[in-house]
Amino acid sequence: MVVSLACLPALTAVLVLALYAPGEERPAAARLDRPAPVRIPPAHRAPRPRIVPRAVWLGTAGRTQPPPRYDDKVVAVFLHHTDSPGGYDCADAPRIIRYLYAGQTGARKWDDIGYNFIVDRCGTIYEGRAGGIDRPVTGAHTQGFNHRTAGIAALGTFTAGATVPRAMTDAIAALAAWKLGLADIDPRGSVRLVSSNSLSRYRAGTTAVLPALAGHTDGFMTNCPGAALVARLPEIREKAARLQGRTGPARTAPARTAPARTAPARTAPARSAPPRPKETS
């Protein structure tokens, strides 16, 4: 290279040296690709509470079941009670949940426990239905409204006159705040859900405006989650909103451009009716 440069005019030699100088590269052509989209996290995320995995209560009692189904996100939470005895020792909660699982997957022939989460009277949160705590798992808890929702069951019976422990309502609020916060949903507001089953309070295909943090009775003809727990729902919604850092007015479902075809609400029967787990639409 040195010999070759000696035969060139001075200016040409300088240019060639510049091209081959160590550490120097020719400028790359400008990229015309579109910039990658920036993902902005929801503005009102709440911390995820401690959740006991289902392996703790299920143990070796699990049955063979089909793969879980998923929705795109969770925009509402339905609150239930398990309609089981309420004076239990909290150390027995895993055994009681296992008993509920056995009843639903045995005599009722469900593919899994219907609730996404169960909360005991001491405020311990348990993972229910399989599929992943952080994922929008389609449950079998509110007939007609299992899609884009999560079911939280209070372990016990909370009909009129029952005591609802503070630890339980605080845990429900924390769980709902976290789960709804993933989609930036205000627990005090309302959302639009499409009924998938005419046995719910709304005919199949009807768009219903329901509370983002609702009781089972809001979507299905039942007394669940019990009058005592329903009475605590406003308080639970407010606490969940505070955990999301919300201080302004509630955010509700936007107005529709066309009226929804809404069926009149029906009278609830004397006792709760179980949701049907094989609903797929």
ZADO-1210 file (C-alpha; in nm, 4 decimals, padded with zeros to 6 digits):
<atoms>
<atom x="00.0000" y="00.0000" z="00.0000" code="MET" pos="1"/>
<atom x="00.2856" y="00.2394" z="00.0848" code="VAL" pos="2"/>
<atom x="00.4575" y="00.1762" z="-00.2494" code="VAL" pos="3"/>
<atom x="00.1338" y="00.2295" z="-00.4373" code="SER" pos="4"/>
<atom x="00.0687" y="00.5579" z="-00.2625" code="LEU" pos="5"/>
<atom x="00.4090" y="00.6881" z="-00.3559" code="ALA" pos="6"/>
<atom x="00.3105" y="00.6748" z="-00.7222" code="CYS" pos="7"/>
<atom x="-00.0041" y="00.8845" z="-00.6711" code="LEU" pos="8"/>
<atom x="-00.0441" y="01.2573" z="-00.6581" code="PRO" pos="9"/>
<atom x="-00.0324" y="01.3971" z="-00.3073" code="ALA" pos="10"/>
<atom x="-00.4006" y="01.4916" z="-00.2896" code="LEU" pos="11"/>
<atom x="-00.5131" y="01.1492" z="-00.4124" code="THR" pos="12"/>
<atom x="-00.2917" y="00.9742" z="-00.1576" code="ALA" pos="13"/>
<atom x="-00.4444" y="01.1738" z="00.1260" code="VAL" pos="14"/>
<atom x="-00.7924" y="01.0756" z="00.0171" code="LEU" pos="15"/>
<atom x="-00.7036" y="00.7075" z="-00.0010" code="VAL" pos="16"/>
<atom x="-00.5438" y="00.7190" z="00.3442" code="LEU" pos="17"/>
<atom x="-00.8579" y="00.8753" z="00.4840" code="ALA" pos="18"/>
<atom x="-01.0646" y="00.5932" z="00.3422" code="LEU" pos="19"/>
<atom x="-00.8463" y="00.3201" z="00.4893" code="TYR" pos="20"/>
<atom x="-00.7563" y="00.4840" z="00.8218" code="ALA" pos="21"/>
<atom x="-00.7965" y="00.2427" z="01.1177" code="PRO" pos="22"/>
<atom x="-01.1225" y="00.2797" z="01.3088" code="GLY" pos="23"/>
<atom x="-01.2924" y="00.4824" z="01.0392" code="GLU" pos="24"/>
<atom x="-01.5958" y="00.3503" z="00.8502" code="GLU" pos="25"/>
<atom x="-01.7902" y="00.4847" z="00.5623" code="ARG" pos="26"/>
<atom x="-02.1206" y="00.6348" z="00.6791" code="PRO" pos="27"/>
<atom x="-02.4133" y="00.3919" z="00.6531" code="ALA" pos="28"/>
<atom x="-02.7084" y="00.4809" z="00.4373" code="ALA" pos="29"/>
<atom x="-02.9894" y="00.6511" z="00.6293" code="ALA" pos="30"/>
<atom x="-03.2538" y="00.4045" z="00.7540" code="ARG" pos="31"/>
<atom x="-03.6039" y="00.4657" z="00.6323" code="LEU" pos="32"/>
<atom x="-03.7654" y="00.2140" z="00.8704" code="ASP" pos="33"/>
<atom x="-04.0482" y="00.3380" z="01.0885" code="ARG" pos="34"/>
<atom x="-03.9500" y="00.3807" z="01.4541" code="PRO" pos="35"/>
<atom x="-04.0645" y="00.1051" z="01.6883" code="ALA" pos="36"/>
<atom x="-04.3883" y="00.1944" z="01.8707" code="PRO" pos="37"/>
<atom x="-04.3404" y="00.3169" z="02.2251" code="VAL" pos="38"/>
<atom x="-04.5454" y="00.1185" z="02.4761" code="ARG" pos="39"/>
<atom x="-04.6876" y="00.3477" z="02.7402" code="ILE" pos="40"/>
<atom x="-04.7836" y="00.1622" z="03.0589" code="PRO" pos="41"/>
<atom x="-05.1273" y="00.2301" z="03.2097" code="PRO" pos="42"/>
<atom x="-05.1325" y="00.5438" z="03.4171" code="ALA" pos="43"/>
<atom x="-05.3027" y="00.3877" z="03.7166" code="HIS" pos="44"/>
<atom x="-05.1286" y="00.0608" z="03.7903" code="ARG" pos="45"/>
<atom x="-05.1519" y="-00.0753" z="04.1422" code="ALA" pos="46"/>
<atom x="-04.8927" y="-00.3074" z="04.2950" code="PRO" pos="47"/>
<atom x="-04.9619" y="-00.6772" z="04.2624" code="ARG" pos="48"/>
<atom x="-05.0617" y="-00.8229" z="04.6010" code="PRO" pos="49"/>
<atom x="-04.9178" y="-01.1483" z="04.7278" code="ARG" pos="50"/>
<atom x="-05.1032" y="-01.4386" z="04.5656" code="ILE" pos="51"/>
<atom x="-05.0610" y="-01.7988" z="04.6802" code="VAL" pos="52"/>
<atom x="-05.0152" y="-02.0266" z="04.3755" code="PRO" pos="53"/>
<atom x="-05.2722" y="-02.2966" z="04.3118" code="ARG" pos="54"/>
<atom x="-05.0157" y="-02.5714" z="04.3682" code="ALA" pos="55"/>
<atom x="-05.0355" y="-02.4905" z="04.7413" code="VAL" pos="56"/>
<atom x="-05.4036" y="-02.5849" z="04.7734" code="TRP" pos="57"/>
<atom x="-05.4299" y="-02.8300" z="04.4837" code="LEU" pos="58"/>
<atom x="-05.1362" y="-03.0538" z="04.5660" code="GLY" pos="59"/>
<atom x="-05.1716" y="-03.3869" z="04.3864" code="THR" pos="60"/>
<atom x="-05.5502" y="-03.3581" z="04.3506" code="ALA" pos="61"/>
<atom x="-05.5357" y="-03.2011" z="04.0037" code="GLY" pos="62"/>
<atom x="-05.7264" y="-03.3627" z="03.7183" code="ARG" pos="63"/>
<atom x="-05.6404" y="-03.3789" z="03.3498" code="THR" pos="64"/>
<atom x="-05.7921" y="-03.0743" z="03.1865" code="GLN" pos="65"/>
<atom x="-05.7848" y="-02.8916" z="02.8521" code="PRO" pos="66"/>
<atom x="-05.5528" y="-02.5937" z="02.7984" code="PRO" pos="67"/>
<atom x="-05.6744" y="-02.2650" z="02.9475" code="PRO" pos="68"/>
<atom x="-05.8458" y="-02.0066" z="02.7298" code="ARG" pos="69"/>
<atom x="-05.7559" y="-01.6378" z="02.7250" code="TYR" pos="70"/>
<atom x="-05.9057" y="-01.3006" z="02.6401" code="ASP" pos="71"/>
<atom x="-05.7166" y="-00.9912" z="02.5274" code="ASP" pos="72"/>
<atom x="-05.7461" y="-00.8193" z="02.8667" code="LYS" pos="73"/>
<atom x="-05.9520" y="-00.7948" z="03.1845" code="VAL" pos="74"/>
<atom x="-06.1828" y="-00.4919" z="03.1975" code="VAL" pos="75"/>
<atom x="-06.4142" y="-00.5958" z="03.4821" code="ALA" pos="76"/>
<atom x="-06.4122" y="-00.8017" z="03.7994" code="VAL" pos="77"/>
<atom x="-06.7076" y="-00.9980" z="03.9355" code="PHE" pos="78"/>
<atom x="-06.7230" y="-01.0609" z="04.3088" code="LEU" pos="79"/>
<atom x="-06.8677" y="-01.3902" z="04.4360" code="HIS" pos="80"/>
<atom x="-06.8966" y="-01.5872" z="04.7561" code="HIS" pos="81"/>
<atom x="-06.8444" y="-01.9624" z="04.7690" code="THR" pos="82"/>
<atom x="-07.1640" y="-02.0247" z="04.9708" code="ASP" pos="83"/>
<atom x="-06.9663" y="-02.2463" z="05.2066" code="SER" pos="84"/>
<atom x="-06.9366" y="-02.2311" z="05.5891" code="PRO" pos="85"/>
<atom x="-06.7717" y="-01.9133" z="05.7070" code="GLY" pos="86"/>
<atom x="-06.6403" y="-01.9951" z="06.0537" code="GLY" pos="87"/>
<atom x="-06.3300" y="-02.1760" z="05.9331" code="TYR" pos="88"/>
<atom x="-05.9733" y="-02.1517" z="06.0558" code="ASP" pos="89"/>
<atom x="-05.7706" y="-01.9783" z="05.7854" code="CYS" pos="90"/>
<atom x="-05.5138" y="-02.2586" z="05.7979" code="ALA" pos="91"/>
<atom x="-05.7911" y="-02.4802" z="05.6559" code="ASP" pos="92"/>
<atom x="-05.8542" y="-02.2564" z="05.3556" code="ALA" pos="93"/>
<atom x="-05.6447" y="-02.4684" z="05.1131" code="PRO" pos="94"/>
<atom x="-05.8429" y="-02.7790" z="05.2118" code="ARG" pos="95"/>
<atom x="-06.1743" y="-02.5964" z="05.1627" code="ILE" pos="96"/>
<atom x="-06.0703" y="-02.4665" z="04.8197" code="ILE" pos="97"/>
<atom x="-05.9620" y="-02.8169" z="04.7242" code="ARG" pos="98"/>
<atom x="-06.3056" y="-02.9410" z="04.8280" code="TYR" pos="99"/>
<atom x="-06.4713" y="-02.6749" z="04.6081" code="LEU" pos="100"/>
<atom x="-06.2475" y="-02.7766" z="04.3195" code="TYR" pos="101"/>
<atom x="-06.3404" y="-03.1431" z="04.3656" code="ALA" pos="102"/>
<atom x="-06.7111" y="-03.0590" z="04.3608" code="GLY" pos="103"/>
<atom x="-06.6902" y="-02.8451" z="04.0497" code="GLN" pos="104"/>
<atom x="-06.4675" y="-03.0795" z="03.8509" code="THR" pos="105"/>
<atom x="-06.6366" y="-03.3937" z="03.9813" code="GLY" pos="106"/>
<atom x="-07.0155" y="-03.3888" z="04.0166" code="ALA" pos="107"/>
<atom x="-07.0538" y="-03.0785" z="03.7987" code="ARG" pos="108"/>
<atom x="-06.7963" y="-03.2000" z="03.5438" code="LYS" pos="109"/>
<atom x="-06.6293" y="-02.8605" z="03.5038" code="TRP" pos="110"/>
<atom x="-06.2825" y="-02.8572" z="03.3518" code="ASP" pos="111"/>
<atom x="-06.1370" y="-02.6553" z="03.6437" code="ASP" pos="112"/>
<atom x="-06.2435" y="-02.4424" z="03.9369" code="ILE" pos="113"/>
<atom x="-06.4481" y="-02.1558" z="03.7971" code="GLY" pos="114"/>
<atom x="-06.3045" y="-01.8610" z="03.9947" code="TYR" pos="115"/>
<atom x="-05.9821" y="-01.6916" z="03.8924" code="ASN" pos="116"/>
<atom x="-05.9017" y="-01.6053" z="04.2553" code="PHE" pos="117"/>
<atom x="-06.0260" y="-01.6962" z="04.6034" code="ILE" pos="118"/>
<atom x="-05.9823" y="-01.4747" z="04.9117" code="VAL" pos="119"/>
<atom x="-06.0158" y="-01.6135" z="05.2634" code="ASP" pos="120"/>
<atom x="-06.1389" y="-01.4375" z="05.5764" code="ARG" pos="121"/>
<atom x="-05.7814" y="-01.3533" z="05.6830" code="CYS" pos="122"/>
<atom x="-05.7111" y="-01.1726" z="05.3553" code="GLY" pos="123"/>
<atom x="-05.4982" y="-01.4420" z="05.1915" code="THR" pos="124"/>
<atom x="-05.5407" y="-01.4473" z="04.8135" code="ILE" pos="125"/>
<atom x="-05.5221" y="-01.7807" z="04.6316" code="TYR" pos="126"/>
<atom x="-05.4803" y="-01.8423" z="04.2605" code="GLU" pos="127"/>
<atom x="-05.7859" y="-02.0289" z="04.1341" code="GLY" pos="128"/>
<atom x="-05.8322" y="-02.1253" z="03.7719" code="ARG" pos="129"/>
<atom x="-05.5167" y="-02.2359" z="03.5894" code="ALA" pos="130"/>
<atom x="-05.3544" y="-02.0301" z="03.3167" code="GLY" pos="131"/>
<atom x="-05.1347" y="-01.7717" z="03.4858" code="GLY" pos="132"/>
<atom x="-05.1969" y="-01.5128" z="03.7543" code="ILE" pos="133"/>
<atom x="-05.0852" y="-01.2232" z="03.5338" code="ASP" pos="134"/>
<atom x="-05.2755" y="-01.3338" z="03.2238" code="ARG" pos="135"/>
<atom x="-05.6409" y="-01.2647" z="03.1218" code="PRO" pos="136"/>
<atom x="-05.7628" y="-01.6204" z="03.1797" code="VAL" pos="137"/>
<atom x="-06.1223" y="-01.6876" z="03.0721" code="THR" pos="138"/>
<atom x="-06.3035" y="-01.8141" z="03.3784" code="GLY" pos="139"/>
<atom x="-06.6349" y="-01.9928" z="03.4426" code="ALA" pos="140"/>
<atom x="-06.7795" y="-01.7707" z="03.7121" code="HIS" pos="141"/>
<atom x="-07.0476" y="-01.5414" z="03.5647" code="THR" pos="142"/>
<atom x="-07.2627" y="-01.6974" z="03.2962" code="GLN" pos="143"/>
<atom x="-07.2844" y="-01.4614" z="03.0011" code="GLY" pos="144"/>
<atom x="-06.9910" y="-01.2491" z="03.1163" code="PHE" pos="145"/>
<atom x="-06.6908" y="-01.4762" z="03.1529" code="ASN" pos="146"/>
<atom x="-06.5013" y="-01.3016" z="02.8745" code="HIS" pos="147"/>
<atom x="-06.2721" y="-01.0057" z="02.9533" code="ARG" pos="148"/>
<atom x="-06.3527" y="-01.0420" z="03.3230" code="THR" pos="149"/>
<atom x="-06.2007" y="-01.2018" z="03.6313" code="ALA" pos="150"/>
<atom x="-06.3914" y="-01.3768" z="03.9077" code="GLY" pos="151"/>
<atom x="-06.2925" y="-01.3206" z="04.2709" code="ILE" pos="152"/>
<atom x="-06.4636" y="-01.5460" z="04.5247" code="ALA" pos="153"/>
<atom x="-06.4868" y="-01.4637" z="04.8946" code="ALA" pos="154"/>
<atom x="-06.4467" y="-01.7900" z="05.0837" code="LEU" pos="155"/>
<atom x="-06.7615" y="-01.8283" z="05.2935" code="GLY" pos="156"/>
<atom x="-07.1257" y="-01.7209" z="05.2953" code="THR" pos="157"/>
<atom x="-07.2102" y="-01.3504" z="05.3181" code="PHE" pos="158"/>
<atom x="-07.5858" y="-01.3242" z="05.3139" code="THR" pos="159"/>
<atom x="-07.7672" y="-01.0545" z="05.5122" code="ALA" pos="160"/>
<atom x="-07.6397" y="-01.0233" z="05.8681" code="GLY" pos="161"/>
<atom x="-07.3062" y="-01.1975" z="05.8054" code="ALA" pos="162"/>
<atom x="-06.9841" y="-01.0339" z="05.9169" code="THR" pos="163"/>
<atom x="-06.7440" y="-00.9469" z="05.6367" code="VAL" pos="164"/>
<atom x="-06.3874" y="-00.9290" z="05.7754" code="PRO" pos="165"/>
<atom x="-06.1905" y="-00.6140" z="05.7023" code="ARG" pos="166"/>
<atom x="-05.8885" y="-00.8210" z="05.5993" code="ALA" pos="167"/>
<atom x="-06.1000" y="-00.9870" z="05.3318" code="MET" pos="168"/>
<atom x="-06.2370" y="-00.6641" z="05.1809" code="THR" pos="169"/>
<atom x="-05.8921" y="-00.5025" z="05.1873" code="ASP" pos="170"/>
<atom x="-05.7453" y="-00.7996" z="04.9993" code="ALA" pos="171"/>
<atom x="-06.0286" y="-00.7955" z="04.7441" code="ILE" pos="172"/>
<atom x="-05.9709" y="-00.4235" z="04.6862" code="ALA" pos="173"/>
<atom x="-05.5957" y="-00.4748" z="04.6397" code="ALA" pos="174"/>
<atom x="-05.6512" y="-00.7633" z="04.3977" code="LEU" pos="175"/>
<atom x="-05.9120" y="-00.5755" z="04.1934" code="ALA" pos="176"/>
<atom x="-05.6968" y="-00.2613" z="04.1848" code="ALA" pos="177"/>
<atom x="-05.4029" y="-00.4551" z="04.0441" code="TRP" pos="178"/>
<atom x="-05.6011" y="-00.6652" z="03.7949" code="LYS" pos="179"/>
<atom x="-05.8049" y="-00.3734" z="03.6595" code="LEU" pos="180"/>
<atom x="-05.5053" y="-00.1428" z="03.6619" code="GLY" pos="181"/>
<atom x="-05.3344" y="-00.3590" z="03.4001" code="LEU" pos="182"/>
<atom x="-05.5941" y="-00.2232" z="03.1543" code="ALA" pos="183"/>
<atom x="-05.6180" y="00.1205" z="03.3222" code="ASP" pos="184"/>
<atom x="-05.9766" y="00.0565" z="03.4364" code="ILE" pos="185"/>
<atom x="-06.1235" y="00.2657" z="03.7182" code="ASP" pos="186"/>
<atom x="-06.2791" y="00.0307" z="03.9790" code="PRO" pos="187"/>
<atom x="-06.5440" y="00.2944" z="04.0546" code="ARG" pos="188"/>
<atom x="-06.6528" y="00.3275" z="03.6935" code="GLY" pos="189"/>
<atom x="-06.8499" y="00.1184" z="03.4481" code="SER" pos="190"/>
<atom x="-06.7602" y="-00.0782" z="03.1376" code="VAL" pos="191"/>
<atom x="-06.9378" y="-00.2227" z="02.8366" code="ARG" pos="192"/>
<atom x="-06.9608" y="-00.6011" z="02.8168" code="LEU" pos="193"/>
<atom x="-07.1378" y="-00.8153" z="02.5582" code="VAL" pos="194"/>
<atom x="-07.3515" y="-01.0979" z="02.6936" code="SER" pos="195"/>
<atom x="-07.2657" y="-01.4371" z="02.5450" code="SER" pos="196"/>
<atom x="-07.5584" y="-01.6285" z="02.6951" code="ASN" pos="197"/>
<atom x="-07.9291" y="-01.5508" z="02.7147" code="SER" pos="198"/>
<atom x="-07.9518" y="-01.7212" z="03.0540" code="LEU" pos="199"/>
<atom x="-07.7731" y="-01.4198" z="03.2034" code="SER" pos="200"/>
<atom x="-07.9586" y="-01.0997" z="03.2874" code="ARG" pos="201"/>
<atom x="-07.9112" y="-00.9893" z="02.9250" code="TYR" pos="202"/>
<atom x="-07.9895" y="-01.1670" z="02.5992" code="ARG" pos="203"/>
<atom x="-07.6935" y="-01.3036" z="02.4031" code="ALA" pos="204"/>
<atom x="-07.5383" y="-01.0293" z="02.1923" code="GLY" pos="205"/>
<atom x="-07.6671" y="-00.7483" z="02.4119" code="THR" pos="206"/>
<atom x="-07.4177" y="-00.4837" z="02.5180" code="THR" pos="207"/>
<atom x="-07.4621" y="-00.4173" z="02.8880" code="ALA" pos="208"/>
<atom x="-07.3096" y="-00.1310" z="03.0863" code="VAL" pos="209"/>
<atom x="-07.2005" y="-00.2863" z="03.4170" code="LEU" pos="210"/>
<atom x="-06.9836" y="-00.1806" z="03.7122" code="PRO" pos="211"/>
<atom x="-06.6145" y="-00.2430" z="03.6552" code="ALA" pos="212"/>
<atom x="-06.6105" y="-00.4017" z="04.0000" code="LEU" pos="213"/>
<atom x="-06.9445" y="-00.5806" z="04.0060" code="ALA" pos="214"/>
<atom x="-07.1275" y="-00.8328" z="04.2160" code="GLY" pos="215"/>
<atom x="-07.2236" y="-01.1651" z="04.0586" code="HIS" pos="216"/>
<atom x="-07.5870" y="-01.0563" z="04.0741" code="THR" pos="217"/>
<atom x="-07.5173" y="-00.7661" z="03.8346" code="ASP" pos="218"/>
<atom x="-07.4634" y="-01.0096" z="03.5495" code="GLY" pos="219"/>
<atom x="-07.6535" y="-01.3232" z="03.6499" code="PHE" pos="220"/>
<atom x="-07.9830" y="-01.4048" z="03.8234" code="MET" pos="221"/>
<atom x="-07.8543" y="-01.4897" z="04.1684" code="THR" pos="222"/>
<atom x="-07.8219" y="-01.3586" z="04.5233" code="ASN" pos="223"/>
<atom x="-07.4435" y="-01.4066" z="04.5106" code="CYS" pos="224"/>
<atom x="-07.2206" y="-01.2613" z="04.6540" code="PRO" pos="225"/>
<atom x="-07.4655" y="-01.2099" z="04.9395" code="GLY" pos="226"/>
<atom x="-07.6275" y="-00.8946" z="05.0753" code="ALA" pos="227"/>
<atom x="-07.3565" y="-00.8340" z="05.3361" code="ALA" pos="228"/>
<atom x="-07.0800" y="-00.8376" z="05.0746" code="LEU" pos="229"/>
<atom x="-07.2822" y="-00.6342" z="04.8232" code="VAL" pos="230"/>
<atom x="-07.3204" y="-00.3657" z="05.0891" code="ALA" pos="231"/>
<atom x="-06.9414" y="-00.3398" z="05.1097" code="ARG" pos="232"/>
<atom x="-06.8894" y="-00.2997" z="04.7340" code="LEU" pos="233"/>
<atom x="-06.8873" y="00.0843" z="04.7326" code="PRO" pos="234"/>
<atom x="-06.6178" y="00.0832" z="04.9996" code="GLU" pos="235"/>
<atom x="-06.4154" y="-00.1814" z="04.8133" code="ILE" pos="236"/>
<atom x="-06.4348" y="00.0212" z="04.4896" code="ARG" pos="237"/>
<atom x="-06.3145" y="00.3374" z="04.6601" code="GLU" pos="238"/>
<atom x="-06.0212" y="00.1625" z="04.8252" code="LYS" pos="239"/>
<atom x="-05.9231" y="-00.0027" z="04.4964" code="ALA" pos="240"/>
<atom x="-05.9298" y="00.3351" z="04.3230" code="ALA" pos="241"/>
<atom x="-05.7058" y="00.4869" z="04.5898" code="ARG" pos="242"/>
<atom x="-05.4603" y="00.2007" z="04.5486" code="LEU" pos="243"/>
<atom x="-05.4459" y="00.2905" z="04.1787" code="GLN" pos="244"/>
<atom x="-05.3631" y="00.6491" z="04.2721" code="GLY" pos="245"/>
<atom x="-05.6930" y="00.7925" z="04.1495" code="ARG" pos="246"/>
<atom x="-05.8143" y="01.1117" z="04.3103" code="THR" pos="247"/>
<atom x="-06.0513" y="01.2530" z="04.0487" code="GLY" pos="248"/>
<atom x="-06.4033" y="01.1469" z="03.9520" code="PRO" pos="249"/>
<atom x="-06.4726" y="00.7931" z="03.8370" code="ALA" pos="250"/>
<atom x="-06.4092" y="00.7005" z="03.4750" code="ARG" pos="251"/>
<atom x="-06.7122" y="00.5326" z="03.3227" code="THR" pos="252"/>
<atom x="-06.7862" y="00.3552" z="02.9979" code="ALA" pos="253"/>
<atom x="-06.8037" y="00.5974" z="02.7012" code="PRO" pos="254"/>
<atom x="-07.1414" y="00.6774" z="02.5531" code="ALA" pos="255"/>
<atom x="-07.2535" y="00.4497" z="02.2721" code="ARG" pos="256"/>
<atom x="-07.3182" y="00.5770" z="01.9220" code="THR" pos="257"/>
<atom x="-07.6212" y="00.3483" z="01.9006" code="ALA" pos="258"/>
<atom x="-07.8454" y="00.2297" z="02.1849" code="PRO" pos="259"/>
<atom x="-07.7774" y="-00.1158" z="02.3221" code="ALA" pos="260"/>
<atom x="-08.0438" y="-00.3852" z="02.2908" code="ARG" pos="261"/>
<atom x="-08.0998" y="-00.4394" z="02.6613" code="THR" pos="262"/>
<atom x="-08.3291" y="-00.6989" z="02.8120" code="ALA" pos="263"/>
<atom x="-08.5121" y="-00.6106" z="03.1329" code="PRO" pos="264"/>
<atom x="-08.3551" y="-00.7392" z="03.4501" code="ALA" pos="265"/>
<atom x="-08.5151" y="-01.0527" z="03.5917" code="ARG" pos="266"/>
<atom x="-08.5957" y="-01.1264" z="03.9526" code="THR" pos="267"/>
<atom x="-08.3295" y="-01.3232" z="04.1363" code="ALA" pos="268"/>
<atom x="-08.4299" y="-01.6651" z="04.2714" code="PRO" pos="269"/>
<atom x="-08.4111" y="-01.7532" z="04.6365" code="ALA" pos="270"/>
<atom x="-08.0712" y="-01.9244" z="04.6005" code="ARG" pos="271"/>
<atom x="-07.7688" y="-01.8811" z="04.3819" code="SER" pos="272"/>
<atom x="-07.7556" y="-02.0729" z="04.0547" code="ALA" pos="273"/>
<atom x="-07.4129" y="-02.1984" z="03.9454" code="PRO" pos="274"/>
<atom x="-07.2595" y="-02.0655" z="03.6227" code="PRO" pos="275"/>
<atom x="-07.2094" y="-02.3085" z="03.3385" code="ARG" pos="276"/>
<atom x="-06.8393" y="-02.3754" z="03.2819" code="PRO" pos="277"/>
<atom x="-06.8581" y="-02.5043" z="02.9234" code="LYS" pos="278"/>
<atom x="-06.9753" y="-02.1703" z="02.7849" code="GLU" pos="279"/>
<atom x="-06.7334" y="-02.0828" z="02.5076" code="THR" pos="280"/>
<atom x="-06.8694" y="-01.7686" z="02.3476" code="SER" pos="281"/>
</atoms>
